[in-house]
Amino acid sequence: MAARAYWKGQIRLALVSIPVEIYPATKSGASISFRQIHEPSGKPIKYEKVVAGVGPVDRDEIIKGYELSKGHYVLLDDDEIEAVKLESEKTLELVQFVDAHEIDVLYYEKPYYVVPADDLAEEAYVVLREALRQSKKVGVGQLTLRGQEQLVSLKPCGRGLVLEILRYADEVNRAANYFRDIGDAKPDKDLLELATTLIDNKSGSFDASDYHNNYIDALKRLIDKKAKAKGKRVLEDVDEPGEVAGKSNVIDLMAALKASVDGKKAAPTKAAAKKPATKAKKSA
């Protein structure tokens, strides 16, 4: 069955309009979902909507409320909330173009593939794609999706274009709040050289298929064993954690980096202050 477009409309660049369709570029990965079970009876647990002092209530008695202050709410019904939703104009107007590096990775939220809606749209679509590629720019605009206005970017991706939903500024925590206590000291030159060599040795092309979720596989094996055991408990073999090193037991950074570059495993050693090189005694 052909994939269903998430959005249909047009990209507008000044007086040029390009009919396009947008499709999700990602999907949910492998996951295991659990239900809460009442162990004595073996039956799943259900949840009721309960009001303190009243007890269980029907769904049609529930309304949304925004808490202004402790215990004080503004009540809104579904029709009022629906009336605020923006009507989709089916148009993404590119209002600005920026260098790709100007948009921090923290702002990117979710990608979508953008394809021309028909053969007639393809020529203008290709022109926009190549213009963005040659200028090394990213288009920025706002798009109404499901009643809400989303900030989005548009950039080339192979033969096509990728639209990415961006977070607004108030959705991103400022890095300075977390990094301000990190000192300004410069790294040791030799240590930096070794670390750079290690990175160079392990550099290569990224292929997501090289990585696998081993936790999900282990969980599936456990579930399979439990199913075959017909309800009996199954204890998985777990490696015993190694002895926790004390504060004085650390891996010497220089030794660890050298061993890593040489492809060897560094052994933990006690921290020791660097001693100055011993000078040769002058002959009398």
N, C-alpha and C positions, 0 to 999 in steps of 0.2 A: 504494500500500500504506500502511495506517495506521501511524503511528509507534508504536514499541514502548515501553511505559513502562519507565523506568530503575528505578523503585521503586514498589511499591504498599503502602499501609499506612494509618495513621490519625494525624491530628494530635490530640493530647489537650490540652485546656485545662481544668484542674480535673476536673470530672465529665463534661465534654462531649467526645465523640470524633467526629471528622470523617473519614470515609473519603476518601482522596485518591490521586491518581497523580502521579508526578513524571517530567518529561521534560527532556532536555538543552535548554538555551536557546541554546547555541552549537554551532558546527560548525567543522571545519577549513577555513581559507581556501585561496586559490590557493597552490600551492607546486610547486616543481620538485625532483624527487629524482634523484640521480646514483648510478651504480655505478662502482666503481673497475675500470679496464680495463688489462690487460697490453698495452701499445702494440704491441710486435713481433708478437704473435699475434692481437691484437684480441679476446681472450677475457676474460670477467669473472674477477676475482680472488675466490677463496673463502678462508675462514678456518677453521683447524683449532684444536681445543682441544689445547694442548701443555703438558706438564709438563717443567720443566728437568731434564735427566738421564734422563728416561724417554722423551720423545717424544710423538707423538699418542696420545690416550686416547679411549675410547668414552664416549658420553654417560651410560650407565648406571653408570659408575664415578665420576661427579661428584656431590659432596655440598656443601651450603652450610656455610660456616664464618664465625664471628665472631672477628675478631682482638682478643684481649685485650691482647697486647703483641707486639713485633716477633717474628714467626715462631711465635707461640703462638696457637692457634685453639681455639674451642669448636665442635665439629661438630654440626650439626643436620640430620636428614633431613626430607623433605617432610611426613611424617605428624606429626612433632613440632610443626612450624610450623603445620600445619593445625589441630591440636588447640587451639592458643592463640587462634585466630580466634574472635571473638564471634559468637554466634548473633543473627541479626536478630530483634528483638522486634516488628518491623513497626509501631513506634509512635514518633512524634516528640512528646515531651512538652515543651511550652513552659514552662520553669522561671523565666524572667525576661523583663522588658520594659525596654528602654532607649531613650533618645533616639537617633535615627538618627546624629547627629553624634558620638556617643560611640564609635562603632566606626570606627576609622581606616581609610582606604582600603587601607592595606597589608595588612589582615587578610582582605580579600575575595579569594577564589580562583576560584570557578567558580559560575555561576548555573544554576538549574533552574526550569522552569515548574511550578507546582503547580496542579492542577485537581481539582474534585470528582469522586469516583469514579462517582457516579450522581446522578439527580435528587433523591433523598431527602437526599443530603449537601449539596446546593446551598444550602439555606436557612441552615444553620449556617456554611457556608463564607463566604457573603456577609456574615453578621453579624460574623465574625472579621475579614474584610477591612476592613469599614467601621469597626469598633472600632479597629483599628490605624491607619487613616487619620485618624480624628478625634482620637485621642490623640497622633498623630505619634510613635508608638513602633514599635520593631522587636522581634519575638519572638526569643528565643534558647533553644536547646536542643541536645541531642546525639542523633545518629542513627547507627545501625549500618549501614554500607554495605560490602558485600564483605568482611565479617569485621573491619572496623576501625571504631572509634567516631569519628565526625566531629562537629566543632563547627559548628553551622549557625545562620543567621538567617532570619527570615521577615518579609517586608514586602509592602505592596500594590504592584501594578503594573497600572495600567489597570483592566480588569474582573477581574483575577485576583490571584494571589499569586506572589511569586518567593522561592524558597529559595536561599540562597547558602552554599556551603561556606566556612567561615572557617579561617584558619590559627591554630594554637595559638601562644601567646606565645613559645615557644622556636623557632618557625620564622621569626620576624621580627627582623631586626637593629635595634638601638636607634639611632634617628636621631641621638641626642646624640653617638654615636661618630664621626659624619661631619660634623656641623654645629658642633661645639664651637669650632672655630677661626675661625668667622665672627664678625666684630666686632659691637659694639652700636651703631655709629654710625647716626644718623638720616639718611635721604636728603635731598638738597637739595630745598627746597620747590618751586622752579620745575621741576626735573627730574621730580619726582613728579607735578606737575600735568600736564606734557606727556605722561608715560607713561600717566597715567589717561585723558587725552583720546584718546590713540591706542587704548587698549583699548576705550573707549566707541565710537569710530568703527568698530571692527572687530567689535563685539559682534553676536550673532545667535543663532538657534536651531541647535542641533547636529543634523546629519543625516549619519549615517555614510556614506550613499551618495554624498556629495559628495567623498569621498576614495577614492583608488585606488592600488593597489600598482604603481607604474610600473616597479619593478625586475623583477617577474615578467613584465610585458609585454615589456620589453627582452630578457629571457632567452629568452622564447618566440620572438621575432623572430630572435635569434641562432641558436637551434636549427633554425629553419625554413630559414635561409640555409645553414647547414652541411649540412642534409639535401639541399637542392637542389644544393649544390656537390659532392655525392657524395664526402664524406670530405676534401675539400681544406680547408686552413685558411682561415678567414674572419676578417679583422681589422676590428673595429667602429671607426667613427670616434669618437675620444675627444677631448673638448676639452682643450687644453693648460692645465695649471694656471697661474693667474696668478702674478705675481711675489710671493713671500712678503714681507710687510712686516716691516721690522726692528722692534726693540723700541721705537724712538722714533716709529714711524709707527703711529698709532692713529686711530680715528674719534672726533672730538670728540663726546662724548655729547649735549651740548645741541644741536649742529648736526644730529646724526643724528636725534634725536627730533623736532626742528622739521621737518626734511625729510620724515620719515615721516608726521607729522600732515598736512603739506601735500601728501602724495602724490608727493614728489620723491625722487630717489636721492641720498643723501649721499655726497660725495666724501671720500676719506681725507685727513686733514690732520695735520701734525705736532703733537704735544702741546705745548701752551703754557700757562704758568702764567697764572692769571687776574690781570689788572692792575686796580688800583683805578681807579674813575672819576676822570677829570681834573677838578679843581676850577677854576672860572673865576677868573682873577686879579682881585682887588679893585682898583678904580680908586683912584688916589692922591688 
